[in-house]
Amino acid sequence: MRSGNALGEFLRAHRAQVEPQDVGLRGGGDRRVPGLRREEIAVLAGVSVDYYARLEQGRERHPSPQILEAIGRTLRLAPDARGHLFRLAGLNPRLGPDSSRDLVHPALLQLLDAFPASAAYVLNPAFDVLATNSVAAALLAPFAGTTNTNMVRVLFQHPKARSVFLDWPTLTENTVHALRLNAGLFPDDLEIQALVADLRQASPEFRSLWADQTVRGLTRLFKVFHHPDAGRIELTYQTFDVRDAPGQQLLVGTPEPGSRSAEALAYLAAVHPSA
């Protein structure tokens, strides 16, 4: 049977799991229940004690995203729990204003190098390239020199895009549809808003694709490149969501084993070992 105060129960349970020492407070004393007191959560989150009490009691059911963000930080919620908190309050668990949307976890950076025969890179919600392994850096070398490489801008504005991406029409269609999905997932993302506004004005092709209102995430894609140093390269891409950083995605492009594309990637890795 579903509780009529799921939000309050969630808050109480997680409040009990935070020790005073975890947030810089002294423990001991006359504490009769585990965890933090309501008054302590309220002070740390910057809300009134009465307001927080009403949240737990179910008498306040419409907190703002900013208040939930502050409470989530105080309760030391992991990303999955933070998203659940937002959903219990009927809100979209979009990226918060202080979220590390563009910081790549060191463990993920190490994982990139675990694909020595594949092109692997990490994108943020606006499709900025945040990190690459050496193979992906070499594959994207024709676009080197572009500050803060953004794959959407590369596709629609770089003069080499159509010659390097041989399946440019299909690739741009898939990319714009995925960008529209991210725009809905992260409606307050200023970078996505600026990107869409700029390209709608600058690119008729982007404007047409954006207008068709299709929404589809990146999943399994087949891409064909013509690299100036290695020739034709065919890769199958898989896309993985990065759970520790909502909005980031890991893309891994793999050639058919033993194919000419596999040889071409190995050649690129040898020619550009520190790319």
C-alpha positions in Angstrom: 0.0 0.0 0.0 1.4 3.4 -1.1 2.0 5.9 1.7 0.2 9.3 1.5 3.4 11.0 2.7 6.2 9.3 0.7 8.2 12.5 0.6 8.1 12.9 4.4 9.0 9.3 5.0 12.0 9.6 2.7 13.3 12.7 4.4 12.9 11.2 7.9 14.7 8.0 6.9 17.6 9.8 5.4 17.8 12.3 8.2 18.3 9.4 10.6 21.3 8.1 8.4 23.3 11.3 8.7 25.5 11.5 11.8 26.2 14.9 13.4 29.9 14.4 12.8 29.3 14.0 9.1 28.2 17.6 8.8 30.5 19.2 11.3 28.2 19.0 14.4 29.0 17.5 17.8 27.3 14.3 18.6 26.3 12.8 22.0 24.2 14.8 24.4 20.5 14.1 24.9 19.9 12.7 21.4 17.0 10.2 21.6 16.9 9.2 18.0 19.7 8.5 15.5 20.8 11.0 13.0 20.2 14.8 12.8 17.4 16.7 14.4 14.9 18.6 12.2 16.3 21.9 13.5 19.8 20.9 12.4 18.6 20.0 8.9 16.7 23.2 8.6 19.7 25.4 9.6 22.1 23.6 7.3 19.7 23.7 4.4 18.8 27.4 5.0 15.1 26.9 5.5 12.9 27.6 8.6 12.4 24.9 11.1 8.6 25.2 10.7 8.9 24.8 6.9 11.1 21.7 7.1 8.8 20.2 9.8 5.8 20.7 7.5 7.7 18.9 4.7 8.3 15.8 6.8 4.7 15.9 8.1 3.2 16.1 4.7 1.6 19.5 5.3 3.9 21.1 2.6 4.0 19.2 -0.6 5.4 21.7 -3.2 9.0 22.6 -2.3 11.0 24.5 -4.9 13.9 22.9 -6.7 16.3 25.2 -4.9 15.0 24.0 -1.5 15.2 20.4 -2.5 18.7 20.9 -3.8 19.8 22.4 -0.4 18.1 19.6 1.6 19.6 16.9 -0.7 23.1 18.3 -0.1 22.5 18.5 3.7 21.3 14.8 3.7 24.4 13.9 1.6 22.2 12.2 -1.0 23.8 10.3 -3.8 22.7 11.1 -7.4 20.1 8.3 -7.6 18.6 9.3 -4.2 18.6 13.0 -5.1 16.6 12.2 -8.3 14.2 10.2 -6.3 13.7 13.1 -3.8 12.8 15.4 -6.7 10.4 12.9 -8.2 8.6 12.4 -4.9 8.0 16.2 -4.9 6.7 16.0 -8.4 9.7 17.8 -9.9 12.1 16.9 -12.8 15.4 15.9 -11.2 17.3 18.1 -13.7 20.8 19.3 -13.1 21.2 21.7 -10.2 22.9 25.1 -10.6 26.0 23.9 -8.8 26.1 20.4 -10.4 29.5 19.2 -11.7 28.0 18.6 -15.2 31.4 19.1 -16.9 33.7 17.3 -14.4 34.7 13.8 -15.4 35.3 11.4 -12.6 38.9 10.1 -12.3 37.6 6.5 -12.5 35.8 7.3 -15.8 39.0 8.8 -17.2 40.8 5.6 -16.4 38.0 3.6 -18.0 38.5 5.5 -21.3 42.0 4.0 -21.6 40.5 0.5 -21.1 39.4 0.6 -24.8 42.8 0.6 -26.6 41.2 -0.6 -29.9 38.1 1.7 -29.7 37.4 5.4 -29.9 35.9 6.4 -26.5 34.9 9.8 -25.3 32.6 11.6 -22.8 30.0 14.2 -23.7 28.0 16.6 -21.6 24.3 17.3 -22.2 25.1 20.0 -24.8 27.5 17.5 -26.6 30.7 19.2 -25.5 33.6 16.7 -25.6 34.8 16.5 -22.0 37.4 13.7 -22.3 38.7 11.3 -24.9 41.1 8.3 -25.1 44.0 8.6 -27.4 42.2 6.8 -30.3 39.2 9.1 -30.1 41.5 12.2 -30.0 43.3 11.0 -33.1 40.0 10.3 -34.8 38.8 13.8 -34.1 42.2 15.3 -35.0 40.8 17.0 -38.2 38.8 19.3 -35.9 41.8 20.0 -33.6 42.2 23.6 -32.6 38.5 24.1 -32.0 38.2 25.5 -28.5 35.9 23.5 -26.2 35.0 21.0 -29.0 31.2 20.7 -29.3 30.1 17.9 -31.6 26.9 19.7 -32.7 28.8 22.8 -33.7 31.4 20.6 -35.5 28.7 18.8 -37.5 26.9 22.0 -38.6 29.7 24.6 -38.7 33.1 23.0 -39.3 34.2 23.2 -42.9 35.6 19.6 -42.8 32.5 18.0 -41.3 30.9 16.7 -44.5 34.1 15.3 -45.8 35.1 13.5 -42.6 31.6 12.2 -41.6 30.5 10.3 -44.8 27.1 9.6 -43.3 26.6 13.3 -42.4 22.8 13.5 -43.1 22.0 10.5 -40.8 24.5 11.5 -38.2 23.2 15.1 -38.0 19.6 13.9 -37.8 20.4 11.5 -34.9 22.4 14.2 -33.1 19.7 16.9 -33.3 17.0 14.4 -32.1 19.2 13.5 -29.1 19.9 17.2 -28.4 16.1 17.8 -28.3 15.8 15.0 -25.7 18.5 16.6 -23.6 16.8 20.0 -23.9 13.7 18.4 -22.3 15.6 16.6 -19.6 17.6 19.7 -18.6 15.3 22.6 -19.4 17.4 25.2 -17.5 20.7 24.3 -19.2 21.9 27.6 -20.5 24.5 26.1 -22.8 21.8 24.0 -24.6 19.6 27.0 -25.0 22.4 29.1 -26.4 23.5 26.3 -28.8 20.0 25.8 -30.2 19.5 29.6 -30.6 22.8 30.0 -32.4 22.3 27.1 -34.8 18.7 27.9 -35.6 19.9 31.2 -36.8 23.1 30.1 -38.5 22.3 26.7 -40.1 19.2 26.0 -42.3 19.9 22.3 -41.9 19.8 22.5 -38.2 16.7 24.7 -38.2 14.8 22.2 -40.4 15.8 19.2 -38.2 15.0 21.0 -35.0 11.5 22.0 -36.3 10.5 18.4 -36.9 10.2 17.9 -33.2 11.6 14.3 -33.2 13.0 13.1 -29.9 15.3 10.1 -29.7 18.3 9.3 -27.5 21.7 8.1 -28.7 21.8 4.4 -28.5 23.5 2.1 -31.0 24.9 4.0 -34.0 26.9 3.1 -37.1 29.3 5.8 -38.2 31.6 6.1 -41.3 34.6 8.4 -41.2 37.0 9.5 -43.9 40.2 10.4 -41.9 42.8 12.3 -43.9 45.6 10.1 -42.4 43.9 6.7 -42.3 41.2 6.7 -44.9 37.7 5.1 -44.4 36.9 3.9 -40.9 33.6 2.2 -40.0 32.7 2.1 -36.3 29.7 0.8 -34.3 29.0 3.1 -31.4 27.3 2.2 -28.1 26.2 5.0 -25.7 26.2 4.6 -21.9 24.7 7.0 -19.3 27.1 8.1 -16.6 25.1 7.5 -13.4 27.5 9.6 -11.2 27.1 12.6 -13.4 23.5 12.9 -14.8 23.6 14.2 -18.4 27.1 12.9 -19.2 27.3 10.0 -21.7 30.2 7.7 -22.6 30.4 6.8 -26.3 32.5 3.9 -27.4 33.1 3.3 -31.2 34.4 -0.2 -32.0 35.5 -1.5 -35.4 34.8 -5.0 -36.7 37.7 -7.2 -35.4 40.3 -7.9 -38.0 38.8 -5.4 -40.4 40.5 -2.6 -42.3 38.9 -0.1 -39.9 40.6 -1.9 -37.0 43.9 -1.6 -38.8 43.2 2.1 -39.4 42.4 2.8 -35.8 45.6 1.0 -34.7 47.6 3.1 -37.2 46.0 6.3 -35.8 46.9 5.3 -32.3 50.5 4.7 -33.3 50.8 7.9 -35.3 49.1 10.0 -32.6 50.2 8.3 -29.3 49.7 11.4 -27.2 46.7 12.9 -29.1 
